[in-house]
């Protein structure tokens, strides 16, 4: 499998983990030094901080995610994906719907075992 395919698989594992409420599957795709910069939110640094951010959200609702890749390229042991995301959210208690969409830039780092892990996630909303 090519590096690009491996990076796409890592992104897919994050998305299916989110959609299936599997926080550990999401976290398994993260580099220990992961940084998440979501628009209008504090920067999240490290795997535990990602857990602390996403676990309550996953507990509260059901997600349905989409991602359309617009650019993907490998640069040695780093890879970049740029694309458009969409997410629908349904609150488990109230049934209230929410979500959003926007652009997303992701950087992955290749680890010595050959796996690609999310290093940087930057988004901006439509």
trRosetta pair geometry for C-beta under 8 A, 3 or more apart (Angstrom, degrees):
i j d omega theta_ij theta_ji phi_ij phi_ji
1 5 4.5 -116 -178 89 96 134
1 6 5.8 118 121 -57 115 85
1 9 7.8 15 165 -18 149 140
2 5 4.6 100 56 6 78 101
2 6 7.0 -139 99 -5 44 86
3 6 5.5 -55 -149 36 35 114
3 7 6.3 36 154 -20 68 103
3 74 4.7 55 108 -92 135 157
3 79 6.6 -172 150 -76 109 136
3 110 7.1 -45 -139 -86 115 132
3 116 7.2 111 -165 -62 78 132
4 7 5.8 -52 -148 35 32 111
4 8 6.4 33 152 -17 64 106
4 72 5.8 105 -145 129 103 124
4 74 6.2 -113 -66 -30 76 113
4 79 7.4 170 -101 -144 55 138
5 8 5.6 -54 -148 38 32 113
5 9 6.3 36 151 -22 65 105
6 9 5.5 -52 -149 34 32 114
6 10 6.6 36 151 -22 64 101
6 114 7.5 -106 -139 154 160 85
6 115 7.4 -156 178 -140 122 41
6 116 5.1 126 128 -1 103 121
7 10 5.6 -49 -151 31 34 113
7 11 6.7 33 151 -15 64 102
7 72 6.8 164 95 -165 135 121
7 74 7.2 -167 -25 -81 143 97
7 79 4.6 -102 -95 112 150 157
7 81 6.5 174 147 -47 121 118
7 108 5.1 179 -130 41 101 157
7 116 4.8 -75 -91 124 65 168
8 11 5.7 -54 -151 38 34 111
8 12 6.2 35 150 -20 66 107
8 69 7.5 -46 -110 -60 103 150
8 72 7.2 5 -67 -139 94 164
8 81 7.8 133 -87 -96 62 140
9 12 5.4 -53 -145 38 33 114
9 13 6.3 39 153 -24 65 101
10 13 5.7 -50 -150 31 31 113
10 14 6.9 34 150 -20 62 100
10 29 4.9 136 -171 -147 84 106
10 108 6.1 109 80 -122 153 144
10 115 7.5 118 -87 -179 120 82
10 116 4.7 -114 -27 88 150 99
10 117 6.9 -148 -150 -96 144 28
10 118 6.7 179 149 -45 121 81
11 14 5.7 -51 -156 31 35 113
11 15 6.5 29 151 -14 67 107
11 29 7.6 134 -77 -171 24 147
11 67 6.6 -109 157 87 124 165
11 81 6.3 -28 -68 40 148 171
11 106 6.7 122 -98 89 113 168
11 118 7.9 109 -88 -78 64 108
12 15 5.7 -57 -146 40 34 110
12 16 6.1 26 159 -13 70 108
13 16 6.1 -55 -137 43 28 104
13 17 6.0 35 157 -24 62 109
13 25 5.9 -135 175 168 89 95
13 26 7.6 170 131 -98 78 37
13 28 7.0 -77 147 82 135 104
13 29 5.0 162 90 -69 114 126
14 17 5.8 -60 -152 36 25 114
14 18 6.4 25 153 -18 63 106
14 25 7.9 177 -102 126 28 83
14 26 5.3 68 -140 -134 63 73
14 29 4.7 -104 -64 63 90 159
14 118 6.7 60 -71 -42 142 143
15 18 5.7 -53 -149 35 31 111
15 19 6.2 23 156 -13 65 110
15 65 4.6 -138 -152 90 96 136
15 67 6.3 -118 -81 -6 146 122
16 19 5.6 -55 -139 44 34 109
16 20 5.8 16 163 -5 68 115
16 22 7.6 -2 122 41 72 123
16 25 6.9 -69 94 135 85 144
17 20 6.3 -68 -137 49 22 96
17 22 4.4 -99 -146 78 72 93
17 23 7.0 110 167 -99 110 12
17 24 7.6 -140 -147 70 124 42
17 25 3.3 -165 -102 92 113 105
17 26 3.7 -171 112 -52 141 73
17 27 8.0 -157 168 4 158 55
17 28 7.8 174 -83 34 152 96
17 29 7.3 -155 4 -2 146 122
18 21 7.8 27 178 -69 26 29
18 26 5.9 81 -56 -85 72 127
18 54 7.5 -89 -111 -162 90 130
18 58 7.2 -129 -145 -94 56 106
18 63 5.0 -51 148 82 94 150
18 65 5.7 52 86 -21 129 140
18 87 7.9 -57 139 -127 141 123
19 62 8.0 40 -160 -179 54 73
19 63 5.2 -110 -99 93 50 89
19 64 5.9 63 -126 -110 106 40
19 65 5.5 -120 -60 16 105 94
20 25 7.3 22 66 40 117 150
21 58 4.9 134 -139 -176 71 106
21 62 7.3 -53 -56 -114 110 65
21 63 7.8 151 -66 24 66 94
22 25 3.9 35 119 12 119 118
22 26 6.7 152 99 -16 69 83
23 26 5.5 -55 -154 36 38 114
23 27 6.1 33 153 -17 71 108
23 51 6.3 82 170 -132 127 78
23 54 6.0 156 -124 106 101 111
23 55 5.3 19 -103 -94 157 77
23 58 5.7 -151 -63 26 99 164
24 27 5.6 -54 -141 40 34 110
24 28 6.3 44 155 -30 64 102
25 28 5.8 -48 -149 25 29 117
25 29 7.5 27 152 -18 57 101
26 29 6.2 -66 -171 28 36 108
26 30 7.4 33 142 -27 66 108
26 50 7.5 -149 128 147 111 121
26 54 6.5 -91 103 117 159 163
27 30 5.4 -52 -158 20 47 119
27 47 5.6 82 -158 -163 103 104
27 50 6.3 153 -106 96 85 122
27 51 6.0 15 -86 -73 135 93
29 117 6.3 162 169 -136 43 62
29 118 5.4 49 132 -7 90 108
30 34 4.2 -41 -167 -46 105 151
30 47 5.2 148 100 -103 134 90
30 50 5.9 -166 -97 33 166 166
30 117 5.9 41 146 -175 15 100
30 118 5.0 -43 -109 59 56 101
31 34 5.0 143 60 -60 75 77
31 108 7.7 159 -37 -151 116 54
31 109 5.2 54 -90 41 145 116
31 111 7.7 178 -112 -64 87 107
31 117 3.8 129 -65 116 70 118
31 118 6.0 -138 0 79 85 43
31 119 4.5 14 21 -89 149 68
32 46 7.0 -7 173 -136 58 70
32 47 6.0 -55 -128 -20 49 114
32 117 8.0 25 -8 138 55 154
33 45 7.6 -24 -170 -168 56 86
33 46 7.1 -30 -127 -90 30 60
33 119 6.5 11 85 -142 92 82
34 44 7.8 -14 118 113 94 93
34 45 7.4 167 91 -152 56 40
34 46 6.5 126 55 -109 79 8
34 47 6.2 88 27 -70 120 61
34 50 6.0 -1 95 -43 137 137
34 117 7.5 -102 -70 150 102 100
34 118 5.5 41 -119 104 116 89
34 119 6.2 -136 -106 -137 57 25
34 120 7.5 -174 -153 -68 56 33
34 121 7.5 16 -173 -1 98 103
35 43 6.4 -11 -168 -178 94 107
35 44 7.0 151 -159 82 43 58
35 45 5.3 -4 -106 -105 77 74
35 119 7.1 9 24 155 83 57
35 120 5.2 -3 63 -111 97 72
35 121 7.2 -172 96 30 54 68
36 43 7.1 158 78 -162 51 57
36 44 4.1 -6 55 58 101 111
36 45 8.0 -155 24 -66 67 37
36 50 6.3 108 -9 -100 135 95
36 53 7.3 -141 70 61 144 166
36 120 7.9 168 -84 -157 38 40
36 121 4.5 -6 -119 63 75 113
37 43 5.3 -14 -98 -113 77 88
37 44 7.8 -154 -64 27 37 72
37 120 7.5 0 6 -169 105 84
37 121 6.8 175 30 91 63 60
37 122 4.6 -1 66 -109 112 77
37 123 7.4 175 94 22 67 61
38 41 4.3 11 81 42 102 128
38 44 7.6 30 4 0 99 112
38 121 7.7 0 -61 117 73 103
38 123 5.6 2 -124 47 61 110
39 102 7.3 -78 -1 149 140 175
39 123 5.8 -91 -15 98 94 81
39 124 5.0 98 -69 -121 132 52
39 125 5.3 -123 56 -8 152 92
41 44 7.8 -6 127 -30 115 98
44 49 4.6 175 -167 132 83 115
44 50 5.8 107 149 -80 131 61
44 53 5.2 -38 -109 -36 147 151
45 49 5.6 53 62 35 43 157
46 49 4.7 90 66 10 86 105
46 50 7.1 -148 101 -8 45 86
47 50 5.6 -53 -151 34 35 113
47 51 6.5 39 150 -21 66 101
48 51 5.4 -49 -151 34 36 115
48 52 6.3 37 151 -19 67 105
49 52 5.5 -50 -145 37 34 113
49 53 6.3 34 154 -21 64 106
50 53 5.7 -56 -148 37 31 111
50 54 6.1 3 165 2 67 115
51 54 6.6 -73 -137 48 22 91
51 55 5.5 27 173 -32 66 115
52 55 6.6 -36 -118 23 18 111
52 56 8.0 11 176 -7 47 102
53 56 7.9 -92 169 33 21 95
53 57 7.4 0 144 -5 60 119
54 57 5.4 -65 -153 42 47 114
54 58 5.8 44 155 -22 80 106
55 58 5.9 -57 -145 37 29 109
55 59 6.3 30 156 -20 64 108
56 59 5.5 -54 -145 38 33 114
56 60 6.2 29 157 -20 66 111
57 60 5.8 -62 -148 38 28 109
57 61 6.6 -43 176 39 63 99
57 63 7.9 42 142 -53 105 121
58 61 7.5 -99 -138 58 19 60
58 63 7.5 -56 -109 -7 69 117
59 92 8.0 -93 149 18 45 142
60 91 6.2 -40 158 -135 89 76
60 92 6.3 -169 168 18 35 101
60 93 7.5 -54 -158 1 70 103
61 89 5.0 42 137 -175 150 92
61 90 5.7 163 -163 79 101 41
61 91 4.9 -59 -94 -101 106 38
61 92 5.5 -158 -103 -22 39 80
61 98 8.0 -46 -143 43 168 106
62 89 7.2 151 76 -155 47 49
62 90 4.8 -13 55 58 97 97
62 92 6.4 108 -24 -74 87 85
63 87 5.9 -28 -158 -164 102 104
63 88 7.1 141 -159 77 49 54
63 89 5.7 -16 -100 -99 68 72
64 87 7.0 151 77 -156 48 53
64 88 4.4 -6 55 54 101 103
65 85 6.9 -28 -164 -166 95 99
65 86 7.0 153 -157 86 48 57
65 87 4.9 -11 -104 -103 75 84
65 88 8.0 -151 -68 26 37 65
66 85 6.8 152 84 -160 60 51
66 86 4.3 5 52 54 105 101
66 87 7.5 -160 24 -70 65 45
67 83 5.6 74 179 107 86 139
67 84 7.3 161 -153 83 49 46
67 85 5.1 -15 -101 -105 77 76
67 86 7.8 -160 -69 24 40 66
67 104 7.2 -60 -131 49 105 142
68 83 5.2 -175 88 -174 51 111
68 84 4.7 -4 54 55 104 94
68 85 7.9 -162 22 -75 68 33
69 72 5.5 -14 -171 -34 129 114
69 81 6.0 -69 -126 -160 100 103
69 82 7.7 93 -158 74 62 44
69 83 4.5 -72 -111 -82 32 136
70 82 5.3 -59 68 105 99 85
70 83 4.7 159 4 -105 82 60
70 84 6.6 74 -33 -14 117 84
71 80 7.2 -8 117 114 101 98
71 81 7.1 161 89 -155 61 38
71 82 4.3 13 52 47 103 105
71 83 7.3 -162 31 -60 59 70
72 79 7.1 13 -172 175 83 104
72 80 7.0 -173 -140 93 44 55
72 81 4.8 1 -104 -107 90 76
72 82 7.6 -160 -67 25 51 62
73 79 6.9 -173 96 -151 39 69
73 80 5.7 -1 56 54 81 91
74 78 7.5 156 -160 91 56 43
74 79 4.5 -29 -105 -100 67 96
75 78 4.9 -19 70 74 95 92
75 79 6.9 166 21 -90 69 38
75 80 7.0 27 0 -5 113 100
76 110 8.0 -135 131 26 58 125
77 109 6.1 28 143 -162 91 70
77 110 4.3 -117 -153 46 74 103
78 107 6.0 -15 -168 -171 105 100
78 108 7.0 148 -159 79 52 51
78 109 5.9 -23 -101 -101 69 64
78 110 7.4 -118 -60 1 26 85
78 119 7.4 -61 -129 29 93 150
79 107 7.1 154 78 -156 46 52
79 108 4.5 -12 58 57 99 102
79 110 7.4 83 -15 -44 103 93
79 116 6.3 -14 27 -145 133 135
80 105 6.9 -16 -165 -169 100 88
80 106 7.0 153 -155 82 50 54
80 107 5.5 -19 -98 -101 74 71
80 108 7.8 -166 -73 19 29 74
81 104 7.7 -1 109 110 92 96
81 105 7.5 164 86 -154 52 42
81 106 4.5 -4 57 57 97 105
81 108 7.5 41 -5 -11 102 108
82 103 7.2 0 -173 -175 86 100
82 104 7.2 172 -149 89 46 54
82 105 5.1 -7 -104 -105 83 75
82 106 7.7 -171 -74 23 39 68
83 103 7.4 177 100 -150 26 63
83 104 5.8 -17 67 59 70 94
84 101 6.9 23 174 178 92 101
84 102 7.2 -151 -148 116 68 21
84 103 5.9 -44 -99 -99 63 56
84 104 7.2 141 -116 15 14 88
85 101 6.3 -169 96 -145 56 61
85 102 6.3 -8 55 60 88 61
85 103 7.7 115 14 -145 81 10
85 104 4.7 50 -17 -20 118 134
85 123 6.9 -50 34 -125 133 126
86 99 7.2 37 175 161 72 123
86 100 7.6 -152 -145 107 51 38
86 101 4.2 -10 -104 -103 74 105
87 99 4.8 -160 103 -152 64 96
87 100 6.1 7 54 53 91 64
87 101 7.2 172 18 -79 61 58
88 97 6.9 -28 -170 -162 94 98
88 98 7.7 144 -164 85 49 40
88 99 4.2 -49 -113 -70 35 155
89 97 6.9 137 81 -163 58 49
89 98 4.4 -24 67 71 110 86
89 99 4.7 167 6 -70 81 75
90 95 6.5 -19 -173 -153 98 43
90 96 7.3 161 -153 80 53 39
90 97 5.6 -20 -100 -101 73 67
90 98 7.9 171 -78 26 31 68
91 94 4.5 9 98 48 133 91
91 95 6.3 -41 70 15 85 12
91 96 4.4 23 19 50 126 86
91 97 7.8 -120 6 -63 81 26
91 98 7.5 59 -36 5 92 108
100 125 5.4 -48 177 -131 130 114
100 126 7.4 177 -180 30 83 89
101 125 7.1 99 79 -152 38 71
101 126 4.9 5 91 1 87 126
102 123 5.5 96 94 176 125 100
102 124 5.3 -147 175 99 132 45
102 125 4.0 -103 -66 -120 139 30
102 126 4.8 -150 -89 -26 66 65
103 123 6.7 166 88 -152 51 63
103 124 5.5 4 54 55 93 86
103 126 7.9 114 -18 -68 71 71
104 121 7.1 -21 -165 -163 100 81
104 122 7.3 152 -156 83 52 49
104 123 4.7 -17 -102 -101 76 90
105 120 7.6 -17 115 117 88 101
105 121 7.8 158 84 -153 54 35
105 122 4.8 -9 59 62 98 99
105 123 7.6 -175 23 -78 63 43
106 118 6.4 -60 -165 -132 109 95
106 120 6.9 161 -156 88 41 63
106 121 5.5 1 -109 -105 80 69
106 122 7.9 -169 -74 27 40 64
107 118 7.8 100 78 -160 49 55
107 119 4.9 -57 103 68 93 104
107 120 4.0 22 40 46 110 104
108 116 4.4 33 160 174 133 105
108 117 6.3 151 -157 72 83 28
108 118 5.8 -48 -101 -93 77 39
108 119 6.0 144 -129 4 20 92
109 116 7.1 160 76 -152 29 63
109 117 5.8 -27 60 62 80 84
109 119 4.5 78 -17 -54 104 131
110 114 7.0 -26 -169 -150 99 30
110 115 7.4 159 -151 86 57 34
110 116 5.5 -34 -94 -96 64 73
111 114 7.1 -34 75 35 73 19
111 115 4.9 -5 43 62 115 82
111 116 7.4 -168 5 -86 82 22
111 117 5.9 50 -34 -4 116 114
118 121 6.2 11 -179 -49 121 106
